[in-house]
């Protein structure tokens, strides 16, 4: 019989500094506020949102559904126990936003990549406040 080789990975992370924790909370809070606002305006069918969505060639009947999906993903992100799953879901949602911007030919850095910038905000805030994530993605100094 061959000896079994066990490999273990140390998933202990360094403690979160108070400054990093608060910066992470602020970044995450700003992201949640913006996403809730965006989702609610879609669900409420705010005329400016409906007009912008029509310019993006979305069927207007789908805008409230998109808003509900966004609000659910944001709620999952806002709950500390499910925040990593929420960040993954929001990354998928925002990836669809990038595709939509590309499809209609919007300017690259100003509009098309805005969802990418926003994803960095979501993940950055989470990374600063969540030691479990830092354990999975350790940066070496």
N, C-alpha and C positions, 0 to 999 in steps of 0.2 A: 504494500500500500504506500502510495506517495503521501508525503507529509503535506498537509494543507497549509497554505500560506495565507495568513490573514493580513489584510492591509486596513489600517484604520486612518481616518482623517480626523484631525482635531478641529471640531467645529466651535470651539470656544472663541469668542470674539473679545476684543478689547472693550472696556467699558465705554459707554457713550459719555462724552464730555457734556457738561451743562450747556455750554455755548453751542456745540454741534446739535444737541437735542433741540434747543429752541430755534435755531436756524432751520432745522429740518421740519419742525412743527409749523413754522411760519410759511415756508415754501409749500408744504403740503396743504396748509390751510388756504393759501391763496389759490392753489390749483383747484381745491374742492369748491371754493366760492365761485370761481369762474365756470367750472363745469356744471355746477348746480344751476347757475344763472342761464347758461347755454341750454341745458336740458329743459328747464322750465319754460323758456321762451319758445322752444320747439313744441312742447306739449300744449302751451296756450295759443299756439298759432299766431304769434305776434306778426303783424303785417310785414315789418322790415325783414324778419327772419324768413317768412314765406317767400318774399320777393327774392332774397339772396339765394334761397334754396332752388327757386325756379331757374335762376341764372346758372346754377350749378347742374341743371337738368335733372333734378330729383322730382319724382312724382309727388305732388303736394300732399296726397293722402298718406304718404309714408313718413312725413316729417314728425308727427307726434310719436310714431313708433320709434323712430330714431332717437327722439328725446327721452323716451322711457328707457330704452337700452342704455343710453348715456347715464341717466339717473341711477339705474341699477348698478352699473359698473362703478360709478362714483361712490355709491353707498358701500359697496364691497371694499373699495379702497379706503374709505373713511373709518371703517371698523378696524381697530388695531389687530385683532386676531386674523383678519382676512386681507390685510392691506397688501401683501405681496401678490396674492391672487388678483386683487383689484387693479394693481399696477399692470399686471400681465393683460388683463381684460381691456384696460384703457389703452394700452399700447396697440392692441389689435384694432380697437375702435379708431384710434388716431392714424393708424396705418391706412385704414379705409379713407380717412380724410385726405391723406397725401395722394392716394390714387385718384380721388375725385378732383383734386386741384390739378393734377397732371392731365387728367382727361379733358378738362375744359381749357387748358393752356394758360393758367394763371402764372404770374411772375414767380420764378423759382425761389429766390431768397425772401421776398416779402410775404408771399402767401402760401406757396406750395410747401415750403419747409417749416412753416409755423407749427404744424402738429408735431414735427420732430423736435423743435425747440421746447414745445410744451411737454413732450415725453421726457426730455432731459430734466425739466423742472419736477415732474412727478417722481421719477426715479431718484433724482438727487435729494429731494426732500425725504424720501423713504430711506435712502442709504444713510443719511445723517441721523435719522431717529430710530432706525431698526437694526439692532445688533445681529439678529439672525441673518439679515441680508449681507451685512459686512462679513459674517463668518463664511458665507458662500462665495463672496467676491472679495477675497483679501487683497488689498493693495500693499505691496511691500515698499518699505521706505529705504 
